[in-house]
């Protein structure tokens, strides 16, 4: 079992920045591919970013490419999402997720919610215009 706890959300003006953190319990954090998803009101939960087990490879959704960066620190059991140049359309609840599946190639496989085994409770990000 892995428990995930997100933090760092809040209210920010358009153009601002936030850094989300997701702390994982247990000693097997490095065995999981880690992803971030978000869900806006009335919309499906969508993929944002993913990072492989060794932090050697990442992938981000086109909607956030060049603005958001995912990283991880396996010594701290934590994955991060640095969000810059925030826009009102980035407003959503942000979730981190852990996947024990796959061969660590962060391709399209990890954009699907069903690929992930564990989810956090989410943290709200609100971007005002």
C-alpha positions in Angstrom: 0.0 0.0 0.0 1.1 3.5 -0.8 -0.5 6.6 0.7 -0.2 9.9 -1.2 -0.7 13.3 0.3 -0.7 16.4 -1.8 0.0 19.9 -0.6 0.9 23.4 -2.0 -2.4 24.3 -3.7 -4.0 27.7 -3.2 -5.2 30.9 -4.8 -2.9 32.7 -7.2 -3.3 35.4 -9.8 -2.9 34.7 -13.5 0.8 34.7 -14.4 1.8 33.5 -11.0 3.5 30.3 -9.8 2.8 27.4 -7.4 4.7 24.3 -6.5 2.7 21.3 -5.6 4.2 18.5 -3.5 3.0 14.9 -3.1 4.5 12.9 -0.2 4.3 9.1 -0.3 4.4 6.7 2.6 6.4 3.6 2.6 9.9 2.6 1.5 9.1 1.6 -2.0 8.5 5.0 -3.6 11.2 4.5 -6.2 9.4 1.5 -7.6 6.5 3.7 -8.8 6.0 5.8 -11.8 4.4 9.0 -10.6 1.8 11.1 -12.3 -0.2 14.3 -11.8 -3.7 14.7 -13.0 -6.3 17.5 -12.6 -10.0 17.8 -12.6 -11.9 21.0 -13.2 -15.6 21.3 -12.2 -17.9 19.4 -14.6 -14.9 17.9 -16.5 -13.2 14.6 -16.6 -10.0 14.1 -14.7 -7.1 14.7 -17.2 -3.5 13.9 -17.4 -1.0 16.6 -16.6 2.5 15.1 -16.2 4.4 11.9 -15.5 7.9 11.0 -14.3 9.6 7.6 -14.4 11.1 5.8 -11.5 14.6 7.1 -11.8 13.5 10.7 -12.7 15.3 10.3 -16.0 12.3 10.8 -18.2 9.2 13.0 -18.0 6.2 13.8 -20.2 3.7 16.6 -19.9 0.3 17.3 -21.5 0.4 19.8 -24.4 -1.8 22.2 -22.5 0.9 22.7 -19.8 4.0 22.1 -21.9 6.6 24.7 -21.2 4.9 26.0 -18.1 4.7 23.0 -15.8 7.6 20.8 -14.7 7.4 17.5 -12.8 10.3 16.2 -10.7 10.9 13.8 -7.9 13.2 13.2 -5.0 13.4 9.5 -4.2 15.3 10.2 -1.0 12.3 12.2 0.3 9.6 10.0 -1.2 8.2 13.1 -2.8 7.1 14.2 -6.3 6.7 17.8 -7.3 4.8 19.8 -9.9 6.2 23.3 -10.5 3.6 25.4 -12.2 4.5 28.7 -13.8 2.7 31.2 -15.9 -0.6 30.0 -14.5 -3.8 30.7 -16.4 -7.5 30.7 -15.2 -8.0 27.5 -17.2 -5.5 25.7 -14.9 -8.0 26.0 -12.1 -8.8 22.5 -10.9 -8.2 19.9 -8.1 -4.8 18.4 -8.7 -4.1 14.8 -7.9 -0.9 12.8 -7.7 -1.0 9.1 -8.5 1.4 6.1 -8.4 1.7 3.3 -10.9 3.5 0.0 -10.3 2.9 -1.0 -14.0 4.8 -0.7 -17.2 8.4 -0.7 -18.2 9.1 2.9 -17.2 8.8 4.4 -20.7 6.7 7.5 -20.0 4.7 7.3 -23.2 0.9 7.4 -23.7 0.3 4.4 -21.4 0.7 6.7 -18.4 -1.8 9.2 -19.6 -4.6 6.9 -18.6 -6.1 7.0 -15.2 -6.6 3.2 -15.1 -2.8 2.8 -15.2 -2.4 4.1 -11.7 -2.8 2.0 -8.6 -2.9 4.7 -5.9 -4.3 8.3 -5.7 -4.0 11.2 -3.3 -7.0 13.2 -2.0 -6.2 16.2 -4.2 -5.3 19.8 -3.6 -7.2 22.8 -5.0 -5.5 25.3 -7.3 -7.5 28.4 -8.2 -6.1 30.9 -10.7 -7.8 34.3 -10.8 -7.9 36.5 -13.8 
